[in-house]
């Protein structure tokens, strides 16, 4: 699998640099204009990084068959996550945690897609949005940004979109507590690896997912804060700080526009497909909103962090989904 990194500078329209990684299958020709197929836009969960999709994409390229050839996959990173947080370090110092809501993160994604990354005109591609968790939460904001991006369809995986209610507040408060109390720094990579392998949150992840997190979700400490095992060794810390992660969860439980925008999408011409993992608990808020329904709703026996815990199964599910559901507009026409 080939991969290329791109950074777009959308300032002043958006205050930060926005980065993405482009994955393409190994082919004799790398000229996308000579190939027919889908271009996937991938959005990740809170606290992660754009490379977290890598194991899924690699398996998708291996599994892809049938009508839906996948030409490329663009995984776009939030400006305060992963290595983007390092690139934007100085800029972010003047943007306090909590300054951004779902719309701002959607604006960042929009600026990358429309910003001709590396000279690639994504607006001319056969685009399918595949978004997970917080990525799915902000998708209705992205999909309604103007001028509209000509997506062919959108697949939203296990978001917690819903109107304000006690259940949402309780879940969000739990996420905020988790974010603020998580370990944020380690003496070295080995210490980080041991911690991730033991912690209940990351222990179920595949080894590859944990290794990618250490490589891309951590950064060198700005100031040495830990006693180091060896002289000259520098500690590591989260690229997405605890405060920023908590602020994103708080934005989710105070937002009132996301569910309205999702309802508006149900009335649009864009096919919207919802995938719910086990124990989601919010599916009833999304499967029908004021009498409006998505193009399709699906339930899968996978955990919420399916991208990190079972990437092979996630890839198989998405390839099958693209072949069975997104290969035509039949479901949408039936709904009409």
Secondary structure, DSSP 4 states (H G I P E B T S, - for coil): -EEEEEEEE-TTTSSSEEEEEEEE---S---GGG--SEEEEEE--TT--GGGGHHHHHHHHHH--TT--EEEEEEE--TTSHHHHHHTHHHHTTS-TTS--HHHHHHHHHHHHTTTGGG--GGGS-EEEEEETHHHHHHHHHHT-SSPP-EEEEEEES-----S-HHHHHHHHHHHHHHHHS--EESSHHHHHHHHHHSHHHHTS-HHHHHHHHHHSEEE-SS--S--SSTT---EEESS-HHHHHHHHHHHHH--SHHHHHHHHHTSSSEEEEEEETT---HHHHS-BTTB--SEEEEESS-TTHHHH-HHHHHHHHHHHHHHTTTSSHHHHHH-
